[in-house]
Amino acid sequence: MDQAGKSGTDGDTAQLLARIAAALERLSPPPVAGLAAADTGEAFVWEPAGGGLVAVPQVARVPLSLLKGIEPQRDTLFANTARFAGGLPANNALLWGARGMGKSSLIKAVHAEVNHGRADKLVLVEVHREDIATLPQLLRILRASSRRFLLYCDDLSFDKDDTSYKSLKAALEGGLEGRPDNVIFYASSNRRHLMPRDLVDNERGTAINPGEAVEEKVSLSDRFGLWLGFHNCNQDDYLAMVNGYVAHYGLKIAPENLRARALAWAITRGARSGRVAWQFIQDLAGELGQKLD
């Protein structure tokens, strides 16, 4: 082949390689924001497919003092979180139980209370249920930071054929690297073992070795050293929640009228919980023409 032909072949090859590189770059995911995003701020959402750690300027939460009827859980979680924020050993926590009883609200409120007056702020990072499989990637990013991080997943549970719980098991305690010393993980769930009861019962009844099958399914919850149960509240606790909100926001209503209307609201909802109490307060404030600032 003459020199001109060789040069033409080299040019074609270079163009082909350039097109391949451009195509691969278009197919590759966007770069994930690393520690630069977490160097400042107190709260982030982990979005691995859309930019990594996304800052949350204002966290939607209520003051810790307004969470009524869950005082033992509040005190235990606060103490655990304060120890971790201070550089001491602490446990991963699973908040499980009845709907609307303040599990996720407690996590966010405790985070704010622990940070009050602290110079070295504890960082809250929300991890969505669908991104659990990317936890190892997030932990590698946070491991290199000098800050301390509270990872939080709301309404965490796993269904049949869902294997992403294995990523969570490895991230919490397993694997060669293990959980970084500057990271703790809190989760809220309606399920004590994060698995549906019928799935566990089915494993117990149909597996070749029922004991081993069940252990595999429920061992995830064992990775949480701290279990906090939340149960349906009674009438007194429900009214205490309502009265706490009314006092905090300065709503103008007679006590007798408030009690009657709050109880009627709970009857129409068929439940008493912190969520029901807050929904009643929103309705009441709107009717009274008062803002909840």
Secondary structure as UniProt FT lines:
FT   HELIX           3..27
FT   HELIX           35..38
FT   STRAND          43..47
FT   TURN            48..51
FT   STRAND          52..55
FT   HELIX           64..66
FT   HELIX           71..85
FT   TURN            86..87
FT   STRAND          93..97
FT   TURN            99..100
FT   HELIX           103..115
FT   TURN            116..117
FT   STRAND          123..127
FT   HELIX           129..134
FT   HELIX           135..143
FT   STRAND          149..153
FT   TURN            160..161
FT   HELIX           165..172
FT   TURN            175..177
FT   TURN            181..182
FT   STRAND          183..189
FT   TURN            192..193
FT   HELIX           197..206
FT   HELIX           210..222
FT   STRAND          226..230
FT   HELIX           235..249
FT   HELIX           255..269
FT   HELIX           274..288
//
